[in-house]
Amino acid sequence: MDDEKQNSKRWGIVTLVVGILATIIVLELLQMGGNTRFYTTWLYCEQKPVAAESLNARGNVIYYYEPSSWPGIHAAGSYYCTPLEAETAGYSASPTQYEFPNLQRGA
């Protein structure tokens, strides 16, 4: 009887882990997750990219930021190799007001 309980518990844990992994893989394949895009951009740029925030709950300023290097769930937004590329695409350096320091430096 104890063996049945242990096997049942083991299969429950295995099923849970497989379910979580399958969900993450499906989200990545549907491009609802941003991990694949983030890491392929990192490889393409040969440096960690900056992420662009399209929707801002604090206001209407769209901005870019430096995402975390730790593996995990990254937003499914846009990624740019440099802050200058993000500013050229119209993303601000500040989440509160439009600032384009790299564009101003280049002018």
C-alpha positions in Angstrom: 0.0 0.0 0.0 2.8 2.4 0.8 4.5 1.7 -2.5 1.2 2.6 -4.3 1.1 5.9 -2.4 4.7 6.7 -3.2 4.3 5.8 -6.9 1.1 7.9 -7.1 2.8 10.8 -5.4 5.8 10.5 -7.7 3.6 10.4 -10.8 1.7 13.4 -9.6 4.9 15.4 -9.2 6.2 14.3 -12.6 2.8 15.2 -14.2 2.9 18.7 -12.6 6.5 19.4 -13.8 5.8 18.1 -17.3 2.6 20.3 -17.4 4.5 23.4 -16.4 7.3 22.8 -18.9 4.8 22.1 -21.7 3.0 25.3 -20.9 6.2 27.4 -21.0 7.2 25.7 -24.3 3.8 26.4 -25.9 3.9 30.0 -24.8 7.4 30.4 -26.3 6.3 28.8 -29.6 3.2 31.0 -29.8 5.6 34.0 -29.1 3.6 35.0 -26.1 6.7 34.7 -24.0 9.8 36.7 -24.8 12.6 34.4 -23.7 13.3 33.0 -27.2 13.3 36.4 -28.8 15.4 37.9 -26.0 18.1 35.3 -26.2 18.2 35.2 -30.0 18.6 39.0 -30.1 21.4 38.7 -27.5 23.2 36.2 -29.8 22.6 38.4 -32.9 23.8 41.6 -31.2 26.7 39.8 -29.4 25.7 41.8 -26.3 22.7 42.0 -24.0 19.9 43.9 -25.8 17.7 46.7 -24.4 13.9 45.9 -24.2 11.2 48.4 -25.3 8.1 48.8 -23.3 5.2 49.5 -25.6 2.4 49.9 -23.1 3.0 52.1 -20.0 0.5 52.0 -17.2 2.0 55.2 -15.7 1.5 57.4 -18.7 1.7 57.4 -22.5 5.5 57.5 -22.7 6.9 54.5 -24.5 10.4 53.7 -23.3 13.3 51.2 -23.3 15.1 49.6 -20.4 17.8 47.1 -19.6 16.2 43.7 -18.9 17.4 41.3 -16.3 20.2 38.9 -17.3 18.8 36.1 -15.2 16.9 33.4 -17.0 13.2 33.7 -16.6 10.1 35.0 -18.2 10.9 38.1 -20.3 8.2 40.3 -21.7 7.2 39.7 -25.3 8.1 43.2 -26.4 10.7 44.5 -28.8 14.4 44.2 -28.3 17.2 46.4 -29.7 20.9 45.9 -29.8 21.7 49.4 -28.5 19.9 52.3 -26.7 20.5 54.4 -29.9 18.5 51.9 -32.0 15.7 52.0 -29.5 15.7 55.8 -29.5 15.7 55.8 -33.3 12.6 53.6 -33.2 10.9 56.2 -31.0 11.4 54.8 -27.5 12.4 57.2 -24.7 15.2 56.6 -22.2 12.9 57.7 -19.4 9.5 56.1 -18.4 8.1 59.5 -17.2 9.1 61.9 -20.1 10.5 61.7 -23.5 14.3 61.8 -23.4 16.6 60.8 -26.2 20.2 61.3 -24.9 21.9 59.1 -27.5 20.1 60.8 -30.4 21.1 64.2 -29.0 24.7 63.1 -28.6 24.8 62.0 -32.2 23.4 65.2 -33.6 
